[in-house]
Amino acid sequence: MTKSSERRIARFGAFEVEMDSGILRKHGVRLRLQGKPFQILEALLERPGEVVTRDELRNRLWAADTFVDFESGLNTAANRLRFALGDSAENPRYVETVSRTGYRFIGILNAPEGGREQDSADGPVAALPEAPEVVANNGRLTYWLPMAGVGLALIALLSFRALKPGVAAQASFRRITFRQGTVSNARFGPESHTILYSAQWDAGSPRIYEANTVSPESRQLEFDVDMLAGVSPSAELGLLKRDAAHGDFTLSRVPVNGGAPLGVLSGVSGAEWGSDGFAIFRDGPRESSIEYPPGKVLYKSPADISDLRLSPAGDWLAFVEHPLKSDDAGAIKVLDRGGNVRELSGNWASVGGLAWTPSGQEVWFTAARSGVRHSIFAAGLNGKLREVASLPGMTVLYDIAKDGRVLLGIDRSRMMIAAAGASSQTERDLSWFDWSHVEEISADGRYLLLDETGEGGGPNHSVYLRDTQTGKTVRLGEGQAVALSPDLKWALSLDNRKPDVLTVLPVAGDAARTLSGHGMIYSWGRYFPDGKSILAGGHMPGKPLRLYVQSLSGGAPVALNPEIYLSGATISPDGKTIAGSRNRAIVVMSSNGGEAREIPTPFPAWPIQWSADGGSLYVRDMRSRVPVPIVRIEVSGSQVKPWKELAPADKIGFAYVLNTVITPDGKSYAYSWMRDLSELYVVEGWS
């Protein structure tokens, strides 16, 4: 290795700071940040986690004999720094204001404070099984290859960015899968070179596959199931088969070498092998639970649960808890065998995929503070959080082997919007950025209320109103879209950092205002036809979900009696009746409360919209994943008429249809759907 100069480097999130040269970069692109703002950043990075007082900054930024409006000058410099970092004083990710005292850096540093990096081309580079052509370009590495090799380009970029901070070891990436489609779960097998995974390739059906790190071929296992749940040390597979009638899974077990799967339990959402059999979780419409062994409830929550994993010693269960249903924001929590739970790391805008390290002292997981571009983090049982690797693209952590190798998915995911109207029944792509979710459609079909919760939506997400005729799209404000007022003058949004408050956003002209839940945690909301009140789904802390009616004048939410909760609730044109889903059946009830009545359907159903005359409901048949059948059902009887079947034209990587919106006259509609193209890798060098 040639002798080289040393330079102080600090990395956090997408940013890299060259302390000595005064250069700030984001994703490798240099940003303009000079003078006083950079001096503040440098001072904070020198003492991460500590308060740097205003007096200390004054002495650093201005000479003793300088006459200046210090308070105003420091505030201006701090604001410019936050602007460059995409940060805010109200909800800081990097620079926190300590009232009347100073500032503190609260981000996660990827390198030790004051650490030095060698300025040399001979530094460690990850080994690639098939390296693309690499060209030196003014000190940067440029990768050339066709679009079909995007995965290799991504890994090539990882080769010089994904090393653990302060570790000089190489990180090597070996690609395991090569077909087009979606990986849903993966585990290392009992043998060190074996990998088991579930995937849906080339628009086909979900299947279980066996692969290894020696050969690029994968062998399909002849099990008619939807997803891998786990792999036992004795080479048994836990398998999940979707129950179309109920929307959950049936759990079974079978030896890897074959045989008929043995049914274990129905009505589960996910499972994990343990010394006492399976640990399972169930996500219900009102409440979720963790059981270990099955039948022994250790934990209940009104939030959704995912990614349940047992520690190597079997004494802890780690999982992700998602406060808002149908949203992947959440926190990493651990649960002991006595039912005691604690949070290891929270306030993640997007989180999914976790595994225990072989020592059982850390939980590794993939998450993002904003957007959906996940990095890999480690949360210790001692309360410490550190970043393992920062990777471009969306990553999912599936497993960690006993020798420290990591099983990692790299996804090219996008949420898209397809729509059609009265003028043309040909579906159009009305997606805006990378994570377009449609929430509501105006009665005439002209406007879509949507949100962007990915990279394009910013750190606090964004709500938009899109004109389907002109294509004009207006950003209304921050948060997730909730509802559009009947007069098209207002939209409701929800910030998952403050779920006990709704923001009332003006479409034009007026100022935004807030609507307090008075202690209630909102899950969703719908305007009544008069625009004066809303129907909300929510819960009081520690209580299950139920229905509330709340006046927009600011009064407290009023719970409907008897205590009831309906998913996907929609309000009749006269405002007198609510239709929703309970236990996969359509239920109607008075908007004033009272007994609920079930509408018979020959299939599990989800309501979408009332017809204009209030006599029928547009309903989704939940049995089929693709195409998605939409039917029209009479409320007074049970007559069912087919309406449409929804599916994108290109089904490669098609994962599922999310929300669907339809106008009351049935002439216009839109739906969000997920495209997910996955690649599976084994990574060595992070342990």
Phi and psi in degrees as a GROMACS rama.xvg file:
@    title "Ramachandran Plot"
@    xaxis  label "Phi"
@    yaxis  label "Psi"
@TYPE xy
-75.1029  151.177  THR-2
-68.6859  137.318  LYS-3
-141.739  161.181  SER-4
-75.0131  162.117  SER-5
-113.811  143.808  GLU-6
-139.023  144.83  ARG-7
-77.4216  125.272  ARG-8
-125.683  136.39  ILE-9
-127.499  134.656  ALA-10
-126.798  136.504  ARG-11
-152.905  135.72  PHE-12
54.7939  -129.085  GLY-13
-90.5738  5.37364  ALA-14
-104.667  149.11  PHE-15
-133.637  130.39  GLU-16
-119.414  121.404  VAL-17
-92.1489  101.564  GLU-18
-63.586  -39.914  MET-19
-76.7847  -33.1144  ASP-20
-95.2418  -5.60939  SER-21
70.4867  35.0606  GLY-22
-111.787  132.024  ILE-23
-116.219  129.074  LEU-24
-123.829  148.995  ARG-25
-125.481  120.366  LYS-26
52.3803  34.9578  HIS-27
85.2748  -6.58578  GLY-28
-97.6129  128.495  VAL-29
-70.8811  134.596  ARG-30
-106.205  153.128  LEU-31
-84.981  104.768  ARG-32
-146.521  104.527  LEU-33
-126.504  172.387  GLN-34
60.6214  -134.378  GLY-35
-59.1278  -45.3435  LYS-36
-58.4862  -41.3217  PRO-37
-67.7478  -35.7375  PHE-38
-64.0005  -36.7477  GLN-39
-64.3464  -46.6061  ILE-40
-58.8874  -44.1294  LEU-41
-61.3154  -42.3412  GLU-42
-64.1061  -40.6082  ALA-43
-69.5593  -39.7579  LEU-44
-69.6208  -25.4467  LEU-45
-70.3601  -22.2435  GLU-46
-135.891  62.9075  ARG-47
-60.874  136.481  PRO-48
85.2018  -11.6142  GLY-49
-102.837  153.082  GLU-50
-80.2849  124.869  VAL-51
-99.6877  116.243  VAL-52
-72.5933  160.644  THR-53
-63.1771  -36.2176  ARG-54
-65.4268  -40.6519  ASP-55
-62.3438  -41.4693  GLU-56
-67.296  -37.5228  LEU-57
-60.5931  -46.0729  ARG-58
-65.3335  -29.7682  ASN-59
-80.4754  -37.0114  ARG-60
-88.5272  -27.7271  LEU-61
-131.989  140.132  TRP-62
-65.3456  157.064  ALA-63
-60.8199  -31.3502  ALA-64
-95.8355  13.4298  ASP-65
-83.7368  132.136  THR-66
-97.7034  117.37  PHE-67
-154.937  152.248  VAL-68
-75.7476  86.4346  ASP-69
-57.6706  -47.3777  PHE-70
-59.5065  -48.38  GLU-71
-66.2329  -41.5057  SER-72
-64.3237  -41.6577  GLY-73
-68.1065  -43.2988  LEU-74
-60.7271  -42.179  ASN-75
-62.8886  -44.5262  THR-76
-63.9113  -41.2072  ALA-77
-64.9173  -39.7708  ALA-78
-65.3477  -38.4515  ASN-79
-66.1695  -36.7134  ARG-80
-63.5616  -46.741  LEU-81
-61.8491  -39.69  ARG-82
-60.5395  -42.9886  PHE-83
-64.7546  -33.5018  ALA-84
-88.9932  -3.36451  LEU-85
66.9165  30.8039  GLY-86
-103.301  170.329  ASP-87
-141.426  151.204  SER-88
-69.9256  -32.7245  ALA-89
-72.6715  -39.4189  GLU-90
-132.729  71.8319  ASN-91
-70.7797  141.837  PRO-92
-107.236  -27.5347  ARG-93
-123.98  -50.1623  TYR-94
-112.499  112.26  VAL-95
-102.089  134.57  GLU-96
-86.1146  126.362  THR-97
-100.353  111.429  VAL-98
-49.7181  126.314  SER-99
58.8772  14.251  ARG-100
-122.541  -55.8895  THR-101
170.931  -143.936  GLY-102
-134.751  158.809  TYR-103
-142.946  137.419  ARG-104
-84.4927  121.43  PHE-105
-115.104  3.95191  ILE-106
-73.6547  173.642  GLY-107
-98.1824  116.992  ILE-108
-81.9559  134.85  LEU-109
-84.3079  -7.0312  ASN-110
-138.542  153.337  ALA-111
-58.8769  142.88  PRO-112
-58.5393  128.772  GLU-113
78.5534  6.03656  GLY-114
-63.7432  154.239  GLY-115
-118.741  147.688  ARG-116
-122.601  140.748  GLU-117
-78.7175  131.191  GLN-118
-89.9815  77.1236  ASP-119
-147.646  149.282  SER-120
-79.8081  -3.4518  ALA-121
-97.2589  14.8684  ASP-122
-68.4435  170.926  GLY-123
-66.5235  137.539  PRO-124
-130.547  137.805  VAL-125
-66.9137  144.549  ALA-126
-79.4375  137.979  ALA-127
-117.277  137.463  LEU-128
-65.9136  -35.2592  PRO-129
-138.092  95.8271  GLU-130
-84.6899  135.904  ALA-131
-74.3467  170.49  PRO-132
-64.5033  131.204  GLU-133
-114.609  127.904  VAL-134
-122.743  128.454  VAL-135
-75.6461  131.237  ALA-136
-138.745  92.9612  ASN-137
55.0481  42.5718  ASN-138
87.8965  -7.495  GLY-139
-105.328  158.1  ARG-140
-97.5052  124.984  LEU-141
-114.246  134.093  THR-142
-111.655  127.219  TYR-143
-114.973  129.226  TRP-144
-172.07  158.659  LEU-145
-69.233  166.237  PRO-146
-60.0379  -28.8615  MET-147
-63.2056  -18.1087  ALA-148
-104.264  28.4588  GLY-149
-57.6223  -37.898  VAL-150
-60.5035  -42.0532  GLY-151
-68.9377  -35.3771  LEU-152
-63.0535  -39.0441  ALA-153
-62.632  -45.5699  LEU-154
-69.5992  -33.285  ILE-155
-60.9265  -40.1407  ALA-156
-65.4749  -35.7168  LEU-157
-63.4468  -28.0701  LEU-158
-58.0566  -27.6573  SER-159
-115.992  8.81938  PHE-160
-123.002  -15.6874  ARG-161
-97.9183  10.3016  ALA-162
-72.4315  145.4  LEU-163
-59.5632  139.666  LYS-164
-56.3578  129.81  PRO-165
79.0893  3.0708  GLY-166
-109.073  127.92  VAL-167
-92.6325  7.49657  ALA-168
-76.0976  156.984  ALA-169
-80.6449  150.597  GLN-170
-115.792  118.797  ALA-171
-110.572  144.728  SER-172
-119.798  120.483  PHE-173
-112.087  119.063  ARG-174
-76.1213  135.496  ARG-175
-105.974  -38.9648  ILE-176
-112.788  149.916  THR-177
-135.713  -2.05235  PHE-178
-91.9071  167.302  ARG-179
-91.6057  127.206  GLN-180
156.734  -155.341  GLY-181
-125.456  126.994  THR-182
-89.3379  130.01  VAL-183
-101.827  -27.51  SER-184
-165.358  157.515  ASN-185
-157.68  148.601  ALA-186
-146.091  150.759  ARG-187
-69.8571  144.053  PHE-188
-84.104  175.181  GLY-189
-60.5002  -33.5759  PRO-190
-84.3981  141.457  GLU-191
-61.5067  -28.2306  SER-192
-95.4197  -2.38632  HIS-193
-95.4171  142.492  THR-194
-132.727  131.973  ILE-195
-111.666  136.87  LEU-196
-152.447  158.336  TYR-197
-112.503  139.76  SER-198
-156.014  162.367  ALA-199
-123.407  104.319  GLN-200
-100.948  142.267  TRP-201
52.7049  43.8588  ASP-202
61.9804  19.8656  ALA-203
-89.5098  -163.383  GLY-204
-87.498  155.477  SER-205
-62.9376  140.622  PRO-206
-145.472  164.543  ARG-207
-102.048  136.668  ILE-208
-129.193  152.888  TYR-209
-118.337  130.983  GLU-210
-134.592  174.797  ALA-211
-147.048  170.982  ASN-212
-86.9686  3.4303  THR-213
-98.5895  -40.0017  VAL-214
-119.122  147.731  SER-215
-78.7806  -8.99571  PRO-216
-79.7123  147.168  GLU-217
-115.672  141.841  SER-218
-103.809  125.506  ARG-219
-77.2297  130.123  GLN-220
-92.4325  139.213  LEU-221
-85.2704  63.3784  GLU-222
-120.005  127.636  PHE-223
-88.0241  76.7354  ASP-224
-135.232  175.103  VAL-225
-103.665  -28.4078  ASP-226
-156.632  146.408  MET-227
-78.9669  132.074  LEU-228
-96.2951  -39.6268  ALA-229
178.551  174.649  GLY-230
-130.907  128.875  VAL-231
-87.1975  159.472  SER-232
-60.1431  -22.8198  PRO-233
-92.4316  18.1404  SER-234
68.1735  37.4268  ALA-235
-105.143  147.832  GLU-236
-102.704  139.23  LEU-237
-96.4548  125.835  GLY-238
-122.47  147.828  LEU-239
-121.436  128.506  LEU-240
-117.781  122.588  LYS-241
-66.5787  134.063  ARG-242
-95.745  102.202  ASP-243
-61.7862  -28.9127  ALA-244
-73.0982  -27.014  ALA-245
-119.936  -13.4609  HIS-246
84.0499  0.613318  GLY-247
-111.395  -158.669  ASP-248
-125.657  155.505  PHE-249
-103.539  128.46  THR-250
-93.6412  134.321  LEU-251
-137.566  169.178  SER-252
-134.029  148.986  ARG-253
-161.558  145.013  VAL-254
-63.6372  147.87  PRO-255
-58.1546  -35.1512  VAL-256
-75.477  -3.98003  ASN-257
122.017  -178.435  GLY-258
116.809  176.343  GLY-259
-86.0946  127.963  ALA-260
-58.572  138.217  PRO-261
-99.7315  119.673  LEU-262
-63.6204  136.01  GLY-263
-111.596  -50.6015  VAL-264
-162.817  144.338  LEU-265
-109.58  167.729  SER-266
75.4189  28.0819  GLY-267
-106.851  158.728  VAL-268
-105.135  -23.6133  SER-269
-171.908  163.589  GLY-270
-151.85  160.765  ALA-271
-146.447  138.93  GLU-272
-69.5571  144.732  TRP-273
-147.259  173.642  GLY-274
-66.2374  -24.7933  SER-275
-103.168  33.4417  ASP-276
93.5386  -142.119  GLY-277
-93.584  143.14  PHE-278
-98.2029  136.928  ALA-279
-131.459  160.972  ILE-280
-132.992  152.214  PHE-281
-127.642  125.934  ARG-282
-102.224  107.272  ASP-283
-98.7556  170.213  GLY-284
-64.7045  -27.1578  PRO-285
-114.609  -25.4178  ARG-286
-155.523  144.632  GLU-287
-114.79  157.699  SER-288
-146.995  156.086  SER-289
-118.55  132.542  ILE-290
-126.492  132.729  GLU-291
-157.902  112.908  TYR-292
-68.8365  172.217  PRO-293
-52.3018  130.921  PRO-294
103.705  -23.1631  GLY-295
-100.978  104.661  LYS-296
-80.0864  119.856  VAL-297
-97.6071  -23.9029  LEU-298
-157.271  141.195  TYR-299
-131.186  147.597  LYS-300
-156.927  145.875  SER-301
-72.7809  -10.6674  PRO-302
-84.5485  166.889  ALA-303
-81.564  155.428  ASP-304
-124.618  144.495  ILE-305
-149.336  169.719  SER-306
55.484  51.7485  ASP-307
-76.7348  125.68  LEU-308
-139.256  137.552  ARG-309
-89.792  142.586  LEU-310
-69.6504  159.093  SER-311
-54.725  -35.1551  PRO-312
-84.2083  -9.49261  ALA-313
79.0995  11.9384  GLY-314
-97.924  -11.1751  ASP-315
-131.771  147.011  TRP-316
-116.647  125.905  LEU-317
-102.166  147.236  ALA-318
-159.449  166.69  PHE-319
-104.394  133.336  VAL-320
-112.681  126.89  GLU-321
-110.276  106.763  HIS-322
-60.6728  -38.0281  PRO-323
-101.548  124.931  LEU-324
-64.4636  144.551  LYS-325
67.1111  21.3079  SER-326
-135.038  138.569  ASP-327
-92.3596  9.44813  ASP-328
-66.8609  149.223  ALA-329
172.771  -161.535  GLY-330
-138.426  152.523  ALA-331
-91.7807  125.846  ILE-332
-129.17  156.784  LYS-333
-126.269  149.982  VAL-334
-134.699  129.639  LEU-335
-91.9538  175.634  ASP-336
-68.9292  -13.4748  ARG-337
-90.5427  -0.881933  GLY-338
90.9635  9.67567  GLY-339
-86.9046  127.847  ASN-340
-118.284  146.28  VAL-341
-148.043  154.559  ARG-342
-91.4917  130.297  GLU-343
-91.2263  -36.7018  LEU-344
-160.673  130.609  SER-345
-129.802  -173.651  GLY-346
62.7092  39.3677  ASN-347
-92.0415  131.561  TRP-348
-71.2139  -28.1609  ALA-349
-151.469  127.407  SER-350
-150.243  137.06  VAL-351
-177.888  135.667  GLY-352
96.6817  116.107  GLY-353
-150.99  161.683  LEU-354
-159.755  153.072  ALA-355
-84.7593  146.413  TRP-356
-74.621  158.658  THR-357
-55.7768  -30.7483  PRO-358
-73.0948  -20.0206  SER-359
76.3169  11.5425  GLY-360
-99.2196  -12.5606  GLN-361
-135.118  149.574  GLU-362
-110.726  120.363  VAL-363
-93.2717  143.528  TRP-364
-153.003  162.376  PHE-365
-110.23  129.302  THR-366
-161.198  168.743  ALA-367
-140.504  140.711  ALA-368
-74.8082  -27.7043  ARG-369
-148.821  154.049  SER-370
68.0418  -156.032  GLY-371
-127.52  8.06329  VAL-372
-81.9816  97.8642  ARG-373
-77.729  143.869  HIS-374
-112.432  169.843  SER-375
-101.479  127.417  ILE-376
-123.062  159.187  PHE-377
-125.044  124.954  ALA-378
-112.517  119.839  ALA-379
-88.0228  153.733  GLY-380
-63.9514  -16.4865  LEU-381
-83.3727  1.58736  ASN-382
93.8669  -3.1131  GLY-383
-86.5597  141.201  LYS-384
-119.095  135.416  LEU-385
-142.886  156.058  ARG-386
-92.9117  128.103  GLU-387
-86.335  -46.1845  VAL-388
-158.507  142.553  ALA-389
-109.831  114.909  SER-390
-117.525  141.039  LEU-391
-73.2403  145.204  PRO-392
93.17  176.337  GLY-393
-95.688  122.251  MET-394
-116.904  152.189  THR-395
-132.744  123.547  VAL-396
-86.2695  124.575  LEU-397
-104.247  -40.5222  TYR-398
-164.142  159.378  ASP-399
-128.797  125.553  ILE-400
-77.0456  167.925  ALA-401
-62.3202  -27.4321  LYS-402
-91.1838  7.07687  ASP-403
94.2054  -5.48126  GLY-404
-65.8897  147.973  ARG-405
-113.431  134.541  VAL-406
-101.366  113.73  LEU-407
-127.688  135.531  LEU-408
-101.218  137.222  GLY-409
-116.941  115.531  ILE-410
-109.415  141.267  ASP-411
-106.271  90.9933  ARG-412
-108.364  147.909  SER-413
-152.685  136.6  ARG-414
-97.9559  128.952  MET-415
-125.327  162.566  MET-416
-120.904  126.54  ILE-417
-110.832  140.843  ALA-418
-149.125  153.07  ALA-419
-144.985  152.24  ALA-420
-132.057  -174.251  GLY-421
-63.745  -32.7669  ALA-422
-75.1358  -26.0313  SER-423
-155.028  128.211  SER-424
-89.4558  4.76421  GLN-425
-77.7976  124.56  THR-426
-68.7055  139.77  GLU-427
-117.016  151.924  ARG-428
-84.189  111.831  ASP-429
-111.425  25.3336  LEU-430
-63.7826  151.941  SER-431
-106.962  -70.2813  TRP-432
-109.604  -129.727  PHE-433
-98.4871  -13.835  ASP-434
-141.185  64.1897  TRP-435
-86.4571  115.211  SER-436
-119.322  118.198  HIS-437
-85.9674  132.508  VAL-438
-109.403  -36.14  GLU-439
-154.891  156.268  GLU-440
-125.598  140.104  ILE-441
-67.8439  157.867  SER-442
-59.6076  -29.9623  ALA-443
-90.3462  -0.384172  ASP-444
80.569  3.38856  GLY-445
-80.6789  -34.0601  ARG-446
-117.135  141.54  TYR-447
-114.926  131.552  LEU-448
-94.3759  122.453  LEU-449
-140.133  166.418  LEU-450
-132.621  159.079  ASP-451
-121.366  113.469  GLU-452
-114.395  12.486  THR-453
-97.734  -151.729  GLY-454
-62.3787  -40.3021  GLU-455
-67.062  -24.8733  GLY-456
-79.8955  -9.00589  GLY-457
85.3251  173.371  GLY-458
-63.32  -27.1868  PRO-459
-111.661  14.9337  ASN-460
67.9713  165.544  HIS-461
-141.104  145.007  SER-462
-109.761  134.939  VAL-463
-130.285  154.733  TYR-464
-118.029  121.982  LEU-465
-114.543  129.788  ARG-466
-83.7544  115.313  ASP-467
-72.3634  -17.3288  THR-468
-87.7022  -47.1046  GLN-469
-95.5273  -18.139  THR-470
83.0073  -4.51601  GLY-471
-62.1315  131.864  LYS-472
-127.531  124.578  THR-473
-114.982  128.169  VAL-474
-79.5021  122.845  ARG-475
-90.949  -30.9935  LEU-476
164.022  -166.864  GLY-477
-90.4217  164.079  GLU-478
107.111  -166.316  GLY-479
-107.853  140.084  GLN-480
-66.6875  137.459  ALA-481
-118.115  -53.2914  VAL-482
-161.061  155.266  ALA-483
-114.529  130.933  LEU-484
-68.2737  150.843  SER-485
-58.1156  -32.2529  PRO-486
-86.7641  4.3225  ASP-487
63.3324  20.8825  LEU-488
-96.9419  -17.9335  LYS-489
-139.118  155.689  TRP-490
-138.227  142.905  ALA-491
-95.5093  140.26  LEU-492
-133.051  157.289  SER-493
-129.079  128.869  LEU-494
-100.372  117.383  ASP-495
-67.3574  -8.81012  ASN-496
-80.9974  -22.0784  ARG-497
-133.457  67.4841  LYS-498
-71.8688  -3.13197  PRO-499
-94.1506  12.0878  ASP-500
-137.826  135.368  VAL-501
-103.143  143.335  LEU-502
-101.804  130.79  THR-503
-97.7632  105.869  VAL-504
-95.1788  133.31  LEU-505
-77.9863  140.728  PRO-506
-72.9745  -33.5943  VAL-507
-158.753  140.972  ALA-508
85.9062  -64.9607  GLY-509
-73.3699  172.555  ASP-510
-92.4148  149.117  ALA-511
-71.0125  152.662  ALA-512
-141.901  171.594  ARG-513
-116.371  155.189  THR-514
-124.322  114.891  LEU-515
-81.8058  141.252  SER-516
-84.9207  -1.12756  GLY-517
51.888  45.3852  HIS-518
99.3438  -16.4054  GLY-519
-79.973  140.025  MET-520
-93.8463  115.349  ILE-521
-73.1577  143.542  TYR-522
-112.365  -40.4965  SER-523
-162.066  173.651  TRP-524
-155.091  155.725  GLY-525
-141.334  136.036  ARG-526
-72.4069  138.911  TYR-527
-73.3045  156.103  PHE-528
-56.3117  -27.9427  PRO-529
-79.3954  -7.63479  ASP-530
72.0183  8.75107  GLY-531
-99.4307  -16.6314  LYS-532
-148.293  168.767  SER-533
-128.66  154.732  ILE-534
-98.2007  129.231  LEU-535
-128.358  143.14  ALA-536
-100.549  132.506  GLY-537
-171.757  -174.056  GLY-538
-154.406  151.396  HIS-539
-79.6924  151.867  MET-540
-50.267  126.509  PRO-541
79.8928  0.615965  GLY-542
-109.777  158.913  LYS-543
-70.617  166.205  PRO-544
-68.3675  147.443  LEU-545
-154.199  177.184  ARG-546
-96.1159  143.248  LEU-547
-135.088  153.196  TYR-548
-116.525  134.059  VAL-549
-137.403  133.005  GLN-550
-75.0938  140.604  SER-551
-75.1675  -4.46179  LEU-552
-75.5949  -11.0297  SER-553
115.916  4.99941  GLY-554
-70.7018  166.113  GLY-555
-70.2063  149.406  ALA-556
-61.8943  141.248  PRO-557
-110.924  121.612  VAL-558
-72.8379  137.993  ALA-559
-77.4495  143.005  LEU-560
-117.168  146.667  ASN-561
-67.5426  168.387  PRO-562
-59.4232  120.81  GLU-563
-152.229  156.199  ILE-564
-140.747  132.47  TYR-565
-122.066  128.31  LEU-566
-81.33  150.645  SER-567
59.6647  35.1421  GLY-568
-66.2519  141.635  ALA-569
-136.185  147.23  THR-570
-106.98  137.181  ILE-571
-65.4819  158.378  SER-572
-57.4845  -30.3182  PRO-573
-88.7636  -1.47978  ASP-574
76.3707  7.18408  GLY-575
-95.1446  -16.8895  LYS-576
-132.095  142.097  THR-577
-113.941  134.98  ILE-578
-117.886  139.941  ALA-579
-157.916  -176.57  GLY-580
-111.299  133.14  SER-581
-138.874  120.227  ARG-582
55.9795  39.4657  ASN-583
67.8074  16.3008  ARG-584
-117.343  152.694  ALA-585
-82.4203  128.665  ILE-586
-127.47  137.657  VAL-587
-120.818  148.388  VAL-588
-155.141  163.234  MET-589
-69.0672  144.554  SER-590
-71.2819  -8.0948  SER-591
-93.5257  0.949929  ASN-592
100.916  -172.416  GLY-593
108.577  -178.338  GLY-594
-68.602  143.986  GLU-595
-93.7815  148.084  ALA-596
-122.978  132.183  ARG-597
-88.3848  135.412  GLU-598
-95.8113  119.487  ILE-599
-62.7451  132.954  PRO-600
-134.84  147.43  THR-601
-80.6399  10.56  PRO-602
-157.08  160.611  PHE-603
-64.4492  134.44  PRO-604
-133.771  157.75  ALA-605
-136.465  121.495  TRP-606
-74.2134  145.571  PRO-607
-117.282  -49.2227  ILE-608
-160.58  146.884  GLN-609
-78.9918  149.791  TRP-610
-72.1102  163.954  SER-611
-60.8332  -32.733  ALA-612
-87.9706  -2.36651  ASP-613
74.236  8.02059  GLY-614
-93.9638  -13.523  GLY-615
-138.507  165.951  SER-616
-126.292  137.982  LEU-617
-83.6455  127.817  TYR-618
-134.042  141.185  VAL-619
-92.4821  129.591  ARG-620
-80.0408  113.753  ASP-621
-82.6493  0.840583  MET-622
-75.9925  -32.0974  ARG-623
-103.572  133.466  SER-624
-86.2853  -41.1887  ARG-625
-154.581  128.717  VAL-626
-70.3224  166.007  PRO-627
-96.5691  113.023  VAL-628
-78.3253  134.019  PRO-629
-115.232  129.523  ILE-630
-124.972  167.444  VAL-631
-116.635  125.168  ARG-632
-118.691  133.403  ILE-633
-72.4568  132.767  GLU-634
-70.7925  -34.6031  VAL-635
-78.4371  -18.8636  SER-636
-136.434  -138.529  GLY-637
-140.049  18.6646  SER-638
-66.873  129.867  GLN-639
-117.076  126.129  VAL-640
-122.202  126.74  LYS-641
-60.6408  143.688  PRO-642
-117.028  -64.0228  TRP-643
-151.663  163.263  LYS-644
-117.973  125.696  GLU-645
-104.243  131.52  LEU-646
-170.791  142.59  ALA-647
-67.8359  154.279  PRO-648
-66.2853  -41.5826  ALA-649
-96.7318  110.787  ASP-650
-98.5547  1.84059  LYS-651
-66.0165  123.865  ILE-652
79.0274  1.41011  GLY-653
-65.0938  125.073  PHE-654
-100.712  -54.8592  ALA-655
-172.416  162.279  TYR-656
-91.4737  134.365  VAL-657
-98.1991  -120.223  LEU-658
-73.2783  143.458  ASN-659
-124.874  135.572  THR-660
-125.431  141.828  VAL-661
-138.077  141.05  ILE-662
-73.3751  153.17  THR-663
-57.2582  -30.9167  PRO-664
-82.8461  -3.57006  ASP-665
73.9204  11.4237  GLY-666
-89.544  -20.6774  LYS-667
-133.665  149.579  SER-668
-156.44  165.222  TYR-669
-153.933  153.947  ALA-670
-150.033  150.663  TYR-671
-96.9564  143.587  SER-672
-145.024  155.282  TRP-673
-104.042  132.019  MET-674
-112.56  126.773  ARG-675
-137.076  111.414  ASP-676
-109.285  116.787  LEU-677
-112.538  149.482  SER-678
-134.171  138.002  GLU-679
-107.312  134.127  LEU-680
-132.615  150.951  TYR-681
-105.846  127.61  VAL-682
-114.29  130.638  VAL-683
-118.768  144.321  GLU-684
113.985  0.905308  GLY-685
-95.25  -14.6084  TRP-686
